[in-house]
C-alpha cells in the first residue's frame, strides 16, 4: 500500500495532481490511499507517518511553506520521499536543502507526475518486500509474501500468487532470483 499526501493551497491543482496519481497507481494495480491538505498547518496537524509514503508539497503557501514542512519532516527522518511542486522555477535551489525526492513544475504536471510515479514505484519496490514486474504495457509491484511460485517455460515466466492470480512476462529466472534473493525466497 502506498500512502500519498498532497499539500497545496490551490485546491484545483491539488485535485488535478490527485487524479493523475490515482490514474497512474490504478493503472499499475497498486493499492493506495491519497489525502489532500489545503494548508501547511492542516498537513502538520493531520498527516501521519506511513511506511511507503509519498509527500507532495507546494513550496509557497500562505500559512506554512512547503520548505518549512520539509525541514520539519527532515528532523523527523521523513524527508526521503518528498516531492516539491511549484509554479516558480527559481525556488528549486532553496528546496534542495531538504533533499527532496523530486521537483515538479505545476505547468508540467501531466508529463512529470507519471515519470515521478515510475521512479517512486521503483524506489519503493527496492525498499519494501515487493517484486517489480515489468512488461511492455505495465509495471507492477507484487508483495513478495503473495508469491507462491514462479515457473519458466519457452522464455516466459509465470508468477503465481496466493490469490491465484497469474502474471506472465518475459525474462530469466536469474533476474527474478536477483530480486527475490534478499527475501530468502526459495
KAUR-V52664 format. One record per pair of residues at least 12 apart in sequence whose C-alpha atoms are under 6 Angstrom apart, sorted by the first residue. I is the first residue (numbers start at 1). J is the second residue. D is the distance in Angstrom with one decimal. If there is no record, write none. Layout:
i:I j:J d:D
i:I j:J d:D
//
This chain:
i:1 j:31 d:4.9
i:1 j:32 d:5.1
i:2 j:32 d:4.5
i:2 j:52 d:5.1
i:2 j:53 d:5.9
i:3 j:32 d:5.7
i:3 j:33 d:4.9
i:3 j:34 d:6.0
i:3 j:53 d:4.6
i:4 j:34 d:4.6
i:4 j:53 d:5.7
i:4 j:54 d:4.8
i:4 j:55 d:5.9
i:5 j:34 d:5.9
i:5 j:35 d:5.0
i:5 j:36 d:6.0
i:5 j:55 d:4.9
i:6 j:36 d:4.8
i:6 j:56 d:4.7
i:7 j:36 d:5.9
i:7 j:37 d:4.6
i:7 j:38 d:5.8
i:7 j:57 d:4.9
i:8 j:38 d:5.3
i:8 j:58 d:5.0
i:9 j:38 d:4.5
i:9 j:39 d:5.4
i:28 j:139 d:5.8
i:28 j:140 d:5.2
i:40 j:64 d:4.8
i:54 j:81 d:5.2
i:55 j:82 d:4.8
i:56 j:82 d:5.9
i:56 j:83 d:4.6
i:56 j:84 d:5.8
i:57 j:84 d:5.0
i:57 j:85 d:5.9
i:58 j:84 d:5.8
i:58 j:85 d:4.8
i:58 j:86 d:5.6
i:59 j:86 d:5.8
i:81 j:101 d:5.1
i:82 j:100 d:4.9
i:82 j:101 d:5.2
i:83 j:100 d:5.8
i:83 j:101 d:5.6
i:83 j:102 d:4.7
i:83 j:103 d:5.5
i:84 j:103 d:4.8
i:85 j:103 d:5.9
i:85 j:104 d:4.7
i:85 j:105 d:5.6
i:86 j:105 d:5.3
i:86 j:106 d:5.5
i:87 j:105 d:5.7
i:87 j:106 d:5.2
i:129 j:143 d:5.9
i:129 j:144 d:5.5
i:130 j:142 d:5.2
i:130 j:143 d:4.2
i:130 j:144 d:5.0
i:131 j:144 d:5.9
i:146 j:161 d:5.2
i:146 j:162 d:5.2
i:147 j:161 d:4.3
i:148 j:160 d:5.7
i:148 j:161 d:5.0
i:148 j:162 d:5.6
i:156 j:169 d:5.7
i:156 j:170 d:4.7
i:157 j:169 d:5.4
i:157 j:170 d:5.9
//
